[in-house]
Amino acid sequence: MRTSLKHKEEELSKAVPIIEVDSISKIYKQAEPPIKALQEVSLTIKKGEIYGIIGLSGAGKSTLIRCLAKLVKPSSGRIAFHGEDITDIAGKQLLQFRQSIGMIFQHFNLLSSRTVAGNIAYPLEVAKVSKEQQNQRVEELLGLVGLSAKKGAYPSQLSGGEKQRVGIARALANHPEVLLCDEATSALDPRTTRDILDLLKTINKTLGVTIILITHDMEVIKRICHKVAVIEAGSIVEEGPVSQVFGDPQHATTKRFIQSTSHDIPEEFFKPSSPNRKLLRLRFKGNAASEPLIAQIVKKYNVEANILLGWIDNLRVIVVGTLIIELTGSSEGIANTLTYLAEHGVQCEVLEHGA
């Protein structure tokens, strides 16, 4: 399975771009002072990718996805779809583009007066698809999202997860090439979130639909995305494959997101630090995860390593392991240990109280 996922990542690296964002900015000049919602944002999203955009509230991610959906026009810069500039399209061209894009919302946005089938059929009615074709497409989508038994139900009779499944089916009605997901799981409980993310993965795999999702939750990125962009104050501060960004974060904002998914470290682990004792967080990935490095440092540098806590994060193509250890020994032995681990691809962080 891990090999096939690695092969998938290699395939995506060779895929052609479907959306290219070139130095777009969005400034709301009517505000006082003017709000710089986006600043020189550039992205390349390839066909077949699941691409995540993560940021805190107010970071600019919603403005970015609205620009991609052509709901907001950038103040400057360029957006291309299949290599064609769509920044200034209007009229018939804009309508054609929007039929290539499906959108999934945080709060579902279902029509309360319509049944499940009626909500899914709505975009087909707008597109003037024949009734026979509507019925056929609705049945296909009900089966895809697992709601065939609920076709006659109304939104008020559905759970949150079922409502989002209707939203996904509706977004797929016109055979879009791209799905834009605006905090699609934020209103759901953890188990339902996992189910919805697994459904999106299935859609990506079976239909080849490119998925762009925005979120504030690193767990969502870890579970589903091939690539991720981290946005802060309207700018992209880090971007790349999830395995790279999660395994070796560079920007402070990215590190904070990753730490938010880590296990809490018990208070009693934090004893006063000294030259002869360090509390360490070690992150192993790739080959380092399969080597007996802890046993090697104990033998090689005459130190003691007490493993206090450990966990594993399964990303799409790699496993990242984390250990919290108490390392004791001479100051020289500890220094040599840190150097040795770093040389073997282990990220070492000395933890102080509150880290």
Residue frames relative to the residue before (quaternion, step in Angstrom):
aa qw qx qy qz dx dy dz
M 1.0000 0.0000 0.0000 0.0000 0.00 0.00 0.00
R 0.6642 0.5049 -0.3087 0.4567 3.58 0.92 -0.94
T 0.6313 0.5327 -0.3267 0.4592 3.59 1.09 -0.77
S 0.6645 0.5033 -0.3112 0.4564 3.59 0.93 -0.88
L 0.6375 0.5146 -0.3294 0.4694 3.59 1.05 -0.71
K 0.6235 0.5237 -0.3328 0.4756 3.56 1.06 -0.77
H 0.6312 0.5246 -0.3236 0.4707 3.57 1.03 -0.82
K 0.6275 0.5363 -0.3294 0.4584 3.58 1.03 -0.82
E 0.6503 0.5100 -0.3192 0.4638 3.59 0.94 -0.83
E 0.6461 0.5099 -0.3182 0.4705 3.58 1.01 -0.79
E 0.6209 0.5370 -0.3344 0.4629 3.58 1.06 -0.77
L 0.6759 0.5017 -0.2942 0.4527 3.57 0.89 -0.95
S 0.6163 0.5574 -0.3530 0.4300 3.59 1.06 -0.68
K 0.7083 0.4263 -0.2462 0.5059 3.58 1.22 -0.52
A 0.4926 0.6854 -0.4199 0.3336 3.58 1.28 -0.20
V 0.5224 -0.6305 0.4737 0.3241 3.56 -1.23 0.50
P 0.5465 -0.6084 0.4494 0.3595 3.60 -1.08 0.61
I 0.2271 -0.7516 0.5997 0.1546 3.56 -1.09 0.71
I 0.7756 0.0850 -0.0537 0.6231 3.58 1.14 -0.69
E 0.0445 -0.7797 0.6246 0.0011 3.55 -0.93 0.98
V 0.1280 -0.7766 0.6160 0.0309 3.53 -0.81 1.09
D 0.0613 -0.8328 0.5493 -0.0310 3.56 -0.54 1.20
S 0.8506 -0.2346 0.1107 0.4574 3.54 -0.43 1.35
I 0.2632 0.7779 -0.5385 0.1887 3.60 0.83 0.88
S 0.0850 -0.7527 0.6515 0.0429 3.51 -1.21 0.74
K 0.0813 -0.7690 0.6303 0.0693 3.54 -1.20 0.52
I 0.0162 -0.7937 0.6060 -0.0498 3.53 -0.65 1.21
Y 0.2375 -0.7483 0.6045 0.1350 3.56 -0.84 1.02
K 0.1995 -0.8467 0.4866 0.0808 3.54 0.02 1.37
Q 0.5954 0.5949 -0.3735 0.3900 3.59 1.16 -0.46
A 0.5885 0.5604 -0.3679 0.4519 3.57 1.26 -0.37
E 0.2164 -0.7705 0.5865 0.1245 3.57 -1.21 0.49
P 0.4380 -0.3622 -0.7768 0.2712 1.55 -0.74 2.38
P 0.6888 -0.4686 0.3327 0.4419 3.64 -1.22 0.29
I 0.3419 -0.7438 0.5452 0.1806 3.56 -1.05 0.85
K 0.2178 -0.7590 0.6025 0.1155 3.57 -0.78 1.07
A 0.1470 -0.8412 0.5174 0.0561 3.58 0.14 1.32
L 0.7792 0.0676 -0.0306 0.6223 3.59 1.12 -0.73
Q 0.0754 -0.8080 0.5842 0.0097 3.55 -1.01 0.85
E 0.8449 -0.1994 0.0980 0.4865 3.56 -0.49 1.28
V 0.2160 0.7969 -0.5304 0.1920 3.59 0.83 0.99
S 0.0042 0.7832 -0.6211 0.0299 3.57 -0.91 0.98
L 0.0855 0.7801 -0.6115 0.1006 3.57 -0.92 1.00
T 0.1139 -0.7419 0.6503 0.1172 3.53 -1.28 0.46
I 0.0823 -0.7984 0.5964 -0.0057 3.56 -0.62 1.21
K 0.2554 -0.8127 0.5123 0.1090 3.55 -0.60 1.17
K 0.6396 -0.5475 0.3910 0.3720 3.51 -1.22 0.65
G 0.8093 0.2632 -0.2112 0.4808 3.57 -0.87 0.99
E 0.5350 0.6331 -0.4071 0.3837 3.60 1.25 -0.07
I 0.2206 -0.6509 0.6864 0.2379 3.47 -1.44 0.24
Y 0.0593 -0.8385 0.5384 -0.0594 3.53 -0.27 1.35
G 0.1651 -0.8141 0.5534 0.0608 3.57 -0.64 1.13
I 0.1249 -0.7466 0.6490 0.0764 3.53 -1.15 0.75
I 0.0384 -0.8344 0.5486 -0.0368 3.57 -0.42 1.22
G 0.2342 0.7549 -0.5890 0.1684 3.53 -1.04 0.83
L 0.5680 -0.5829 0.4551 0.3612 3.53 -1.26 0.35
S 0.6860 -0.4422 0.3604 0.4516 3.57 -1.29 0.14
G 0.8044 0.2515 -0.2073 0.4967 3.56 -0.87 1.00
A 0.4783 0.6965 -0.4267 0.3227 3.59 1.27 0.01
G 0.5963 -0.5790 0.3658 0.4187 3.60 1.18 -0.49
K 0.4571 0.7232 -0.4394 0.2738 3.59 1.23 -0.11
S 0.6506 0.5049 -0.3293 0.4619 3.62 0.99 -0.72
T 0.6236 0.5210 -0.3356 0.4766 3.58 1.04 -0.74
L 0.6414 0.5328 -0.3233 0.4476 3.58 0.98 -0.83
I 0.7016 0.4535 -0.2929 0.4651 3.60 0.80 -0.92
R 0.6173 0.5252 -0.3458 0.4727 3.60 1.14 -0.55
C 0.6075 0.5207 -0.3497 0.4874 3.58 1.12 -0.56
L 0.6539 0.5132 -0.3134 0.4591 3.59 0.97 -0.85
A 0.6982 0.4498 -0.2619 0.4915 3.59 1.09 -0.70
K 0.4142 -0.7212 0.4481 0.3278 3.59 1.30 -0.06
L 0.3953 0.6841 -0.5035 0.3494 3.55 1.04 0.83
V 0.7474 0.1778 -0.1072 0.6312 3.54 1.32 -0.45
K 0.3089 -0.7478 0.5568 0.1882 3.58 -0.97 0.83
P 0.4639 -0.6755 0.4897 0.2979 3.61 -0.85 0.91
S 0.5204 -0.6212 0.4835 0.3310 3.56 -1.17 0.55
S 0.7775 -0.0603 0.0443 0.6245 3.56 1.18 -0.60
G 0.6280 0.5333 -0.4039 0.3975 3.55 -1.29 0.32
R 0.3878 -0.7285 0.5397 0.1662 3.53 -1.36 0.06
I 0.1065 -0.7525 0.6462 0.0696 3.55 -1.17 0.74
A 0.0878 -0.7996 0.5936 0.0226 3.58 -0.85 1.00
F 0.1456 -0.7540 0.6371 0.0661 3.54 -1.16 0.79
H 0.8094 -0.0699 -0.0278 0.5825 3.58 -0.50 1.24
G 0.7311 -0.4544 0.2328 0.4527 3.57 0.99 0.85
E 0.6357 0.5178 -0.3263 0.4704 3.60 1.27 -0.18
D 0.4592 -0.6882 0.4922 0.2706 3.56 -0.88 0.98
I 0.0615 -0.8175 0.5725 0.0089 3.59 -0.65 1.11
T 0.3222 0.7966 -0.4738 0.1929 3.58 1.28 0.11
D 0.8190 0.2357 -0.0887 0.5156 3.58 0.89 -0.93
I 0.3581 0.7512 -0.5020 0.2354 3.62 1.14 0.26
A 0.0247 -0.7812 0.6237 -0.0119 3.55 -1.22 0.60
G 0.7817 0.3792 -0.2352 0.4358 3.54 -1.33 -0.01
K 0.8519 -0.0742 0.0814 0.5120 3.55 -0.94 -0.95
Q 0.6290 0.5409 -0.3331 0.4481 3.59 1.02 -0.79
L 0.6563 0.5073 -0.3039 0.4685 3.56 0.98 -0.87
L 0.6387 0.5239 -0.3224 0.4623 3.58 0.99 -0.83
Q 0.6545 0.5083 -0.3106 0.4657 3.59 0.95 -0.87
F 0.6437 0.5155 -0.3261 0.4621 3.57 0.97 -0.83
R 0.6854 0.4975 -0.2980 0.4403 3.59 0.83 -0.93
Q 0.6123 0.5267 -0.3574 0.4690 3.58 1.16 -0.42
S 0.6341 0.5125 -0.3217 0.4814 3.58 1.29 -0.29
I 0.7038 0.4140 -0.2218 0.5329 3.55 1.35 -0.22
G 0.1140 -0.7565 0.6386 0.0832 3.57 -0.99 0.88
M 0.1596 -0.8075 0.5630 0.0749 3.57 -1.02 0.75
I 0.1511 -0.7693 0.6190 0.0469 3.54 -1.01 0.98
F 0.2257 -0.8225 0.5177 0.0669 3.55 -0.76 1.11
Q 0.6375 -0.5448 0.3963 0.3738 3.54 -1.26 0.50
H 0.7982 0.2767 -0.1247 0.5203 3.58 0.89 -0.96
F 0.6237 -0.6415 0.2881 0.3413 3.54 1.19 0.82
N 0.0553 -0.8475 0.5248 0.0578 3.65 0.95 -0.88
L 0.2749 0.7606 -0.5365 0.2410 3.58 0.90 0.92
L 0.4728 -0.6401 0.5255 0.3010 3.55 -1.26 0.51
S 0.3881 -0.7774 0.4468 0.2131 3.57 -0.39 1.24
S 0.6806 0.4979 -0.2914 0.4516 3.60 1.13 -0.57
R 0.6694 0.4692 -0.2923 0.4963 3.59 1.29 -0.08
T 0.5131 -0.6193 0.5007 0.3201 3.53 -1.21 0.59
V 0.7135 -0.3905 0.3411 0.4712 3.55 -1.33 0.00
A 0.6789 0.4804 -0.2902 0.4734 3.59 0.82 -0.99
G 0.6609 0.5224 -0.3069 0.4429 3.57 0.98 -0.83
N 0.6324 0.5194 -0.3282 0.4718 3.58 1.05 -0.72
I 0.6676 0.4943 -0.3043 0.4663 3.58 0.94 -0.88
A 0.6836 0.5042 -0.2820 0.4461 3.58 1.04 -0.81
Y 0.5020 0.7134 -0.4142 0.2599 3.59 1.13 -0.57
P 0.7018 0.4407 -0.3078 0.4674 3.67 0.71 -0.86
L 0.6055 0.5413 -0.3572 0.4612 3.59 1.16 -0.49
E 0.6164 0.5282 -0.3365 0.4773 3.58 1.09 -0.68
V 0.6457 0.5219 -0.3138 0.4606 3.57 0.95 -0.91
A 0.7029 0.4476 -0.2506 0.4927 3.58 1.07 -0.80
K 0.4202 -0.7459 0.4259 0.2927 3.59 1.37 0.11
V 0.2369 0.7539 -0.5566 0.2562 3.55 0.97 0.96
S 0.5657 -0.6192 0.4186 0.3483 3.59 -1.00 0.79
K 0.6326 -0.5570 0.3824 0.3785 3.57 -1.17 0.62
E 0.6389 0.5320 -0.3299 0.4472 3.58 0.96 -0.81
Q 0.6805 0.4732 -0.2840 0.4820 3.58 0.93 -0.90
Q 0.5895 0.5639 -0.3594 0.4531 3.57 1.11 -0.68
N 0.6849 0.4980 -0.2883 0.4470 3.55 0.79 -1.05
Q 0.6517 0.5190 -0.3104 0.4578 3.56 0.99 -0.87
R 0.6827 0.4843 -0.2896 0.4642 3.57 0.90 -0.95
V 0.6328 0.5327 -0.3352 0.4509 3.60 0.97 -0.79
E 0.6512 0.5100 -0.3183 0.4631 3.59 0.95 -0.84
E 0.6246 0.5385 -0.3326 0.4575 3.59 1.00 -0.82
L 0.7174 0.4636 -0.2549 0.4533 3.55 0.84 -1.02
L 0.5939 0.5532 -0.3627 0.4579 3.58 1.08 -0.65
G 0.6585 0.4992 -0.2994 0.4770 3.56 1.01 -0.82
L 0.6439 0.5449 -0.3195 0.4316 3.57 0.97 -0.87
V 0.7791 0.3337 -0.1771 0.5002 3.59 0.89 -0.91
G 0.5252 -0.6945 0.3790 0.3133 3.59 1.28 0.21
L 0.5689 0.6072 -0.3761 0.4077 3.58 1.08 0.70
S 0.2237 0.8085 -0.5214 0.1563 3.61 1.12 0.47
A 0.6891 0.4860 -0.2808 0.4584 3.59 1.02 -0.77
K 0.7044 0.4560 -0.2558 0.4800 3.60 1.25 -0.24
K 0.3183 0.8058 -0.4711 0.1655 3.62 1.21 0.10
G 0.7441 0.4037 -0.2258 0.4821 3.59 1.06 -0.68
A 0.5086 0.6574 -0.4163 0.3687 3.59 1.29 -0.01
Y 0.3858 -0.6922 0.5599 0.2422 3.55 -1.29 0.43
P 0.6894 -0.5076 0.3115 0.4125 3.61 -1.14 0.53
S 0.6403 0.5462 -0.3313 0.4266 3.60 1.01 -0.74
Q 0.6780 0.4821 -0.2777 0.4803 3.57 1.26 -0.38
L 0.6340 0.5547 -0.3070 0.4429 3.58 1.31 -0.03
S 0.4848 -0.6093 0.5379 0.3232 3.53 -1.30 0.44
G 0.6919 -0.4668 0.3405 0.4329 3.56 -1.28 0.19
G 0.6605 0.5085 -0.3074 0.4590 3.57 0.96 -0.85
E 0.6492 0.5063 -0.3151 0.4721 3.59 1.02 -0.78
K 0.6211 0.5325 -0.3413 0.4627 3.59 1.02 -0.75
Q 0.6737 0.4825 -0.3106 0.4657 3.59 0.93 -0.83
R 0.5996 0.5437 -0.3599 0.4641 3.61 1.10 -0.59
V 0.6193 0.5133 -0.3369 0.4894 3.58 1.06 -0.72
G 0.6461 0.5277 -0.3147 0.4529 3.58 0.97 -0.87
I 0.6465 0.5069 -0.3125 0.4768 3.57 1.02 -0.78
A 0.6548 0.5067 -0.3149 0.4642 3.58 0.91 -0.90
R 0.6440 0.5175 -0.3183 0.4649 3.59 0.95 -0.86
A 0.6596 0.5170 -0.3083 0.4501 3.60 0.96 -0.87
L 0.6990 0.4641 -0.2597 0.4781 3.59 1.17 -0.61
A 0.4128 0.7752 -0.4345 0.1999 3.58 1.26 -0.32
N 0.7807 0.3416 -0.1741 0.4934 3.60 0.85 -0.93
H 0.5271 -0.6642 0.3922 0.3566 3.60 1.19 0.58
P 0.0950 0.8295 -0.5458 0.0709 3.63 0.72 0.96
E 0.4645 -0.6530 0.5211 0.2937 3.54 -1.28 0.42
V 0.7858 0.2107 -0.0775 0.5764 3.56 1.18 -0.65
L 0.1638 -0.7416 0.6413 0.1095 3.55 -1.12 0.79
L 0.1563 -0.7598 0.6257 0.0823 3.56 -0.89 1.00
C 0.1040 -0.8157 0.5690 0.0085 3.57 -0.61 1.16
D 0.1404 -0.8151 0.5613 0.0303 3.56 -0.42 1.27
E 0.7870 -0.2755 0.1267 0.5373 3.59 -0.06 1.35
A 0.0870 0.8820 -0.4602 0.0522 3.55 1.06 0.86
T 0.7637 0.3428 -0.2010 0.5087 3.61 1.15 -0.43
S 0.4106 0.7602 -0.4439 0.2378 3.60 1.25 -0.04
A 0.7214 0.4324 -0.2487 0.4805 3.60 1.09 -0.64
L 0.6240 0.5718 -0.3163 0.4285 3.59 1.30 0.06
D 0.5322 -0.6024 0.4806 0.3506 3.56 -1.23 0.47
P 0.7107 -0.4963 0.2770 0.4146 3.64 -1.16 0.47
R 0.6763 0.4876 -0.3168 0.4522 3.62 0.85 -0.86
T 0.6625 0.4883 -0.3061 0.4785 3.59 0.94 -0.86
T 0.5926 0.5635 -0.3557 0.4525 3.57 1.08 -0.71
R 0.6582 0.5012 -0.3123 0.4670 3.60 0.89 -0.90
D 0.6508 0.5204 -0.3186 0.4518 3.59 0.95 -0.84
I 0.6700 0.4904 -0.2992 0.4702 3.59 0.94 -0.88
L 0.6469 0.5076 -0.3222 0.4690 3.60 0.98 -0.78
D 0.6399 0.5099 -0.3256 0.4739 3.59 1.00 -0.75
L 0.6200 0.5269 -0.3395 0.4718 3.59 1.07 -0.69
L 0.6522 0.5054 -0.3156 0.4686 3.59 0.95 -0.83
K 0.6226 0.5263 -0.3393 0.4694 3.60 1.04 -0.72
T 0.6419 0.5195 -0.3168 0.4665 3.57 1.00 -0.84
I 0.6460 0.5166 -0.3132 0.4666 3.58 0.95 -0.87
N 0.6436 0.5203 -0.3130 0.4659 3.57 0.96 -0.86
K 0.7085 0.4725 -0.2615 0.4542 3.56 0.90 -0.95
T 0.7606 0.4056 -0.2181 0.4577 3.60 0.80 -0.99
L 0.7716 0.3388 -0.1829 0.5064 3.60 1.00 -0.77
G 0.4050 -0.7356 0.4601 0.2885 3.59 1.23 -0.30
V 0.3724 0.7419 -0.4808 0.2824 3.57 1.24 0.36
T 0.3884 -0.6839 0.5688 0.2406 3.57 -0.99 0.88
I 0.1200 -0.8045 0.5804 0.0386 3.58 -0.85 0.95
I 0.0677 -0.7602 0.6459 0.0169 3.54 -0.93 1.01
L 0.0311 0.8223 -0.5666 0.0431 3.57 -0.61 1.06
I 0.2137 -0.7437 0.6157 0.1489 3.51 -1.15 0.67
T 0.0633 0.7950 -0.5937 0.1070 3.53 -1.03 0.84
H 0.3224 -0.6963 0.5888 0.2541 3.54 -1.33 0.18
D 0.6307 0.5651 -0.2874 0.4475 3.57 1.37 -0.03
M 0.3612 -0.7590 0.5037 0.1996 3.58 -0.50 1.20
E 0.5733 0.5871 -0.3900 0.4179 3.62 1.11 -0.50
V 0.6086 0.5421 -0.3430 0.4670 3.59 1.09 -0.70
I 0.6492 0.5155 -0.3082 0.4667 3.57 0.93 -0.93
K 0.6714 0.5170 -0.2983 0.4393 3.58 0.85 -0.99
R 0.7130 0.4946 -0.2698 0.4174 3.57 0.89 -0.91
I 0.8495 0.2555 -0.0647 0.4570 3.57 0.87 -0.90
C 0.7260 0.5212 -0.2637 0.3629 3.60 0.93 -0.86
H 0.4048 -0.6604 0.5770 0.2590 3.52 -1.30 0.55
K 0.7967 0.0634 -0.0064 0.6010 3.58 0.96 -0.92
V 0.1366 -0.7868 0.5989 0.0605 3.54 -1.25 0.47
A 0.1305 -0.7364 0.6563 0.0996 3.52 -1.24 0.66
V 0.2433 -0.7562 0.5940 0.1271 3.56 -0.93 0.95
I 0.1045 -0.8160 0.5683 0.0159 3.56 -0.67 1.13
E 0.0543 0.7768 -0.6235 0.0699 3.54 -1.02 0.90
A 0.8511 -0.0114 -0.0309 0.5240 3.57 -0.90 1.00
G 0.7373 -0.4611 0.2230 0.4404 3.56 0.98 0.92
S 0.6971 0.4252 -0.2665 0.5121 3.60 1.27 0.03
I 0.4390 -0.6455 0.5500 0.2969 3.56 -1.20 0.58
V 0.1630 -0.8259 0.5358 0.0649 3.58 -0.54 1.18
E 0.7884 -0.0081 -0.0098 0.6150 3.60 1.23 -0.32
E 0.0567 0.8041 -0.5862 0.0815 3.57 -1.01 0.80
G 0.3980 0.7058 -0.5264 0.2575 3.57 -1.08 0.71
P 0.7273 -0.3583 0.3063 0.4989 3.59 -1.27 -0.21
V 0.5903 -0.5957 0.4067 0.3623 3.57 -1.04 0.77
S 0.6321 0.5462 -0.3370 0.4343 3.59 0.98 -0.82
Q 0.6777 0.4788 -0.2843 0.4802 3.59 1.06 -0.74
V 0.7039 0.4720 -0.2744 0.4544 3.57 0.80 -1.03
F 0.6937 0.4470 -0.2793 0.4908 3.59 0.95 -0.83
G 0.7014 0.4916 -0.2733 0.4377 3.57 0.96 -0.86
D 0.8089 0.0694 -0.0128 0.5838 3.59 1.10 -0.62
P 0.0272 -0.8434 0.5366 0.0025 3.62 0.57 1.12
Q 0.2784 -0.7877 0.5342 0.1292 3.55 -1.02 0.86
H 0.7525 0.3919 -0.2108 0.4854 3.58 0.91 -0.91
A 0.6076 -0.5898 0.3941 0.3572 3.57 -1.09 0.73
T 0.6327 0.5334 -0.3388 0.4477 3.61 1.02 -0.74
T 0.6402 0.5153 -0.3193 0.4720 3.57 0.97 -0.84
K 0.6493 0.5221 -0.3173 0.4529 3.57 0.93 -0.87
R 0.6394 0.5189 -0.3294 0.4619 3.59 1.03 -0.74
F 0.6351 0.5193 -0.3338 0.4643 3.59 0.98 -0.79
I 0.6734 0.4937 -0.2984 0.4624 3.57 0.92 -0.90
Q 0.6438 0.5156 -0.3246 0.4629 3.58 0.98 -0.78
S 0.6104 0.5644 -0.3534 0.4289 3.59 1.13 -0.61
T 0.6860 0.4469 -0.2857 0.4980 3.60 1.21 -0.39
S 0.5494 0.6289 -0.3899 0.3882 3.58 1.28 -0.15
H 0.5861 -0.5674 0.4460 0.3681 3.53 -1.29 0.36
D 0.5188 -0.6124 0.4907 0.3392 3.55 -1.13 0.64
I 0.3258 -0.7366 0.5616 0.1897 3.56 -1.00 0.85
P 0.4667 -0.7069 0.4472 0.2872 3.62 -0.58 1.08
E 0.6184 -0.5959 0.3889 0.3335 3.52 -1.10 0.85
E 0.6727 0.5358 -0.3131 0.4029 3.58 0.95 -0.86
F 0.5496 0.6095 -0.4064 0.4016 3.62 1.22 -0.23
F 0.6753 0.5059 -0.2894 0.4519 3.57 1.16 -0.58
K 0.0388 0.7632 -0.6389 0.0890 3.52 -0.20 1.35
P 0.6617 -0.4895 0.3507 0.4466 3.62 -1.13 0.35
S 0.4005 -0.7196 0.5172 0.2330 3.58 -0.82 1.04
S 0.0108 -0.7825 0.6224 -0.0103 3.58 -1.14 0.64
P 0.6791 -0.4782 0.3376 0.4430 3.61 -1.20 0.21
N 0.7354 0.4210 -0.2256 0.4807 3.59 1.16 -0.55
R 0.7656 0.2490 -0.1715 0.5679 3.59 1.25 0.08
K 0.0307 0.7852 -0.6170 0.0427 3.55 -0.93 0.97
L 0.2731 -0.6980 0.6344 0.1891 3.54 -1.19 0.70
L 0.0674 -0.8413 0.5353 -0.0340 3.56 -0.54 1.22
R 0.2019 -0.6966 0.6659 0.1749 3.50 -1.33 0.54
L 0.0878 -0.8008 0.5925 0.0038 3.58 -0.64 1.17
R 0.1085 -0.7870 0.6058 0.0431 3.56 -0.88 0.97
F 0.1322 -0.8002 0.5849 0.0126 3.55 -0.69 1.20
K 0.1037 0.7757 -0.6208 0.0455 3.57 -1.02 0.76
G 0.7961 0.2778 -0.2137 0.4933 3.54 -1.27 0.40
N 0.8429 -0.1181 0.1083 0.5136 3.57 -0.98 -0.89
A 0.5950 0.5950 -0.3646 0.3988 3.58 1.09 -0.69
A 0.6267 0.5656 -0.3367 0.4171 3.58 1.13 -0.63
S 0.7424 0.4040 -0.2240 0.4851 3.59 1.16 -0.47
E 0.5914 0.5697 -0.3708 0.4339 3.61 1.27 0.03
P 0.4590 -0.6894 0.4857 0.2796 3.64 -1.06 0.72
L 0.0349 0.8694 -0.4922 0.0247 3.57 0.80 1.02
I 0.6197 0.5457 -0.3595 0.4346 3.60 1.01 -0.70
A 0.6551 0.5008 -0.3086 0.4742 3.58 0.94 -0.89
Q 0.6495 0.5349 -0.3183 0.4367 3.58 1.02 -0.79
I 0.6859 0.4794 -0.3113 0.4504 3.61 0.88 -0.85
V 0.6006 0.5607 -0.3609 0.4412 3.59 1.07 -0.69
K 0.7077 0.4541 -0.2509 0.4795 3.54 0.93 -0.95
K 0.7206 0.4933 -0.2519 0.4169 3.56 0.88 -1.00
Y 0.8264 0.2384 -0.0859 0.5029 3.60 0.90 -0.91
N 0.4337 -0.7348 0.4391 0.2814 3.58 1.28 0.31
V 0.4331 0.6528 -0.4947 0.3762 3.55 0.85 1.05
E 0.3464 -0.6927 0.5802 0.2521 3.56 -1.31 0.24
A 0.1038 -0.7909 0.6023 0.0312 3.56 -0.91 0.96
N 0.0944 -0.7973 0.5962 0.0069 3.54 -0.46 1.25
I 0.2526 -0.7817 0.5539 0.1357 3.58 -0.44 1.22
L 0.1894 -0.8246 0.5304 0.0540 3.56 -0.54 1.24
L 0.8016 -0.0292 0.0958 0.5894 3.57 1.02 -0.82
G 0.0723 0.8062 -0.5850 0.0508 3.58 -1.07 0.64
W 0.0638 0.7842 -0.6165 0.0286 3.55 -1.20 0.54
I 0.3173 -0.7371 0.5733 0.1655 3.54 -1.32 0.39
D 0.1620 -0.7530 0.6301 0.0982 3.56 -1.06 0.84
N 0.2158 -0.7705 0.5900 0.1077 3.55 -0.68 1.13
L 0.1129 -0.7706 0.6257 0.0450 3.56 -0.49 1.21
R 0.7293 -0.4515 0.2627 0.4420 3.58 -1.21 0.11
V 0.8275 0.1948 -0.0874 0.5192 3.59 0.96 -0.78
I 0.7846 0.1960 -0.1428 0.5705 3.61 1.19 -0.20
V 0.3568 -0.6674 0.5995 0.2605 3.50 -1.39 0.23
V 0.1244 -0.7667 0.6264 0.0654 3.57 -0.96 0.92
G 0.1374 -0.8006 0.5809 0.0519 3.56 -0.71 1.11
T 0.1338 -0.7855 0.6011 0.0612 3.56 -1.06 0.77
L 0.0540 -0.7770 0.6268 0.0208 3.56 -1.00 0.89
I 0.1899 -0.7042 0.6667 0.1536 3.53 -1.19 0.68
I 0.0403 0.8226 -0.5634 0.0656 3.59 -0.54 1.14
E 0.3199 -0.6769 0.6241 0.2236 3.50 -1.33 0.47
L 0.1008 -0.8107 0.5767 0.0070 3.56 -0.53 1.23
T 0.0098 0.7963 -0.6038 0.0348 3.58 -0.75 1.06
G 0.3513 0.7030 -0.5598 0.2625 3.53 -1.14 0.73
S 0.7094 -0.3892 0.3194 0.4931 3.55 -1.24 -0.27
S 0.6299 -0.5385 0.3922 0.3994 3.58 -1.20 0.50
E 0.6395 0.5167 -0.3216 0.4696 3.58 1.06 -0.73
G 0.6554 0.5181 -0.3113 0.4528 3.58 0.96 -0.87
I 0.6494 0.5057 -0.3129 0.4740 3.58 1.01 -0.81
A 0.6511 0.5144 -0.3166 0.4595 3.59 0.93 -0.88
N 0.6664 0.4938 -0.2993 0.4717 3.58 0.95 -0.88
T 0.6150 0.5524 -0.3386 0.4494 3.58 1.07 -0.74
L 0.6660 0.5026 -0.3031 0.4604 3.58 0.88 -0.94
T 0.6437 0.5122 -0.3175 0.4717 3.57 1.00 -0.81
Y 0.6567 0.5241 -0.3014 0.4509 3.58 0.92 -0.94
L 0.6718 0.4914 -0.3034 0.4638 3.59 0.86 -0.92
A 0.6501 0.5167 -0.3178 0.4576 3.59 0.94 -0.86
E 0.6490 0.5213 -0.3116 0.4581 3.59 1.01 -0.81
H 0.7192 0.4051 -0.2353 0.5131 3.58 1.20 -0.51
G 0.6642 -0.5806 0.2870 0.3734 3.55 1.16 0.63
V 0.5226 0.6150 -0.4277 0.4072 3.58 1.21 0.37
Q 0.3285 -0.7181 0.5769 0.2088 3.56 -0.93 0.92
C 0.1068 -0.8092 0.5775 0.0164 3.56 -0.70 1.10
E 0.0057 0.7896 -0.6123 0.0390 3.54 -0.85 1.01
V 0.3041 -0.7291 0.5861 0.1803 3.55 -0.80 1.05
L 0.2476 -0.8019 0.5331 0.1072 3.56 -0.64 1.15
E 0.1332 -0.7454 0.6486 0.0767 3.50 -1.04 0.90
H 0.6914 -0.4625 0.3293 0.4469 3.58 -1.19 0.27
G 0.7881 0.2754 -0.2361 0.4973 3.55 -0.86 1.06
A 0.5089 0.6542 -0.4259 0.3628 3.62 1.26 -0.07
